[in-house]
Amino acid sequence: MKVGDLVKYSWPDSFNDYARITGIVVESRSAHKEFVSCNLEVVVHWEDGTIETFDELEVEIIKVIK
């Protein structure tokens, strides 16, 4: 997952406020720098204007921006 990718929240709809909106990844970084294999944290700017950080497993790519 990289900056510019279009994403949606992938956890069950009943547990999130982002069920029907999309967002753009504005930052992607290692969650734990001391571990070699770890998940990424992604900062997402949602279409409603909010910006939040998620584990990469919490969001799903809709469109990859090259």
Kinemage of the C-alpha trace (Angstrom):
@kinemage 1
@onewidth
@group {chain A} dominant
@subgroup {mainchain}
@vectorlist {calphas} color= white
{ca met a 1} P 0.000 0.000 0.000
{ca lys a 2} L 1.416 3.376 -0.966
{ca val a 3} L 0.627 7.065 -1.018
{ca gly a 4} L -2.151 7.855 -3.483
{ca asp a 5} L -3.906 4.474 -3.364
{ca leu a 6} L -7.699 4.658 -3.102
{ca val a 7} L -8.957 2.561 -0.173
{ca lys a 8} L -12.039 1.568 1.779
{ca tyr a 9} L -12.358 0.394 5.369
{ca ser a 10} L -12.545 -3.416 5.474
{ca trp a 11} L -13.779 -4.268 8.994
{ca pro a 12} L -17.471 -5.183 9.456
{ca asp a 13} L -19.860 -2.312 8.710
{ca ser a 14} L -21.387 -2.350 12.171
{ca phe a 15} L -18.053 -1.393 13.753
{ca asn a 16} L -16.978 1.602 11.706
{ca asp a 17} L -17.948 5.062 10.539
{ca tyr a 18} L -16.304 4.554 7.135
{ca ala a 19} L -18.537 1.798 5.737
{ca arg a 20} L -19.679 3.679 2.657
{ca ile a 21} L -16.907 6.159 1.907
{ca thr a 22} L -13.511 5.973 0.266
{ca gly a 23} L -10.194 7.512 1.210
{ca ile a 24} L -6.740 8.209 -0.140
{ca val a 25} L -3.544 6.981 1.501
{ca val a 26} L -1.492 10.065 2.396
{ca glu a 27} L 1.279 8.272 4.298
{ca ser a 28} L 2.520 4.705 4.687
{ca arg a 29} L 5.037 3.739 7.369
{ca ser a 30} L 6.338 0.759 9.323
{ca ala a 31} L 4.301 0.139 12.462
{ca his a 32} L 7.316 -1.094 14.450
{ca lys a 33} L 10.725 -0.105 13.188
{ca glu a 34} L 12.526 -2.630 15.398
{ca phe a 35} L 10.867 -5.598 13.660
{ca val a 36} L 11.801 -6.603 10.134
{ca ser a 37} L 8.483 -8.177 9.158
{ca cys a 38} L 5.598 -6.132 10.456
{ca asn a 39} L 2.450 -4.487 9.255
{ca leu a 40} L 2.349 -1.018 7.843
{ca glu a 41} L 0.467 1.874 9.321
{ca val a 42} L -1.385 3.895 6.727
{ca val a 43} L -2.688 7.410 7.175
{ca val a 44} L -5.938 7.828 5.252
{ca his a 45} L -7.677 11.052 4.239
{ca trp a 46} L -11.370 10.157 3.985
{ca glu a 47} L -13.800 11.884 1.641
{ca asp a 48} L -15.619 13.364 4.656
{ca gly a 49} L -12.416 15.262 5.505
{ca thr a 50} L -11.192 13.173 8.447
{ca ile a 51} L -7.630 11.884 8.579
{ca glu a 52} L -6.831 8.781 10.631
{ca thr a 53} L -4.138 6.122 10.994
{ca phe a 54} L -4.959 2.441 10.462
{ca asp a 55} L -3.149 -0.859 10.325
{ca glu a 56} L -2.827 -1.948 6.689
{ca leu a 57} L -5.075 -4.934 7.453
{ca glu a 58} L -7.953 -2.609 8.327
{ca val a 59} L -8.221 -1.059 4.872
{ca glu a 60} L -8.600 -2.565 1.422
{ca ile a 61} L -7.212 -1.128 -1.802
{ca ile a 62} L -9.881 -0.171 -4.343
{ca lys a 63} L -7.527 1.317 -6.914
{ca val a 64} L -3.738 1.378 -7.071
{ca ile a 65} L -2.326 4.709 -8.212
{ca lys a 66} L 0.894 4.281 -10.177
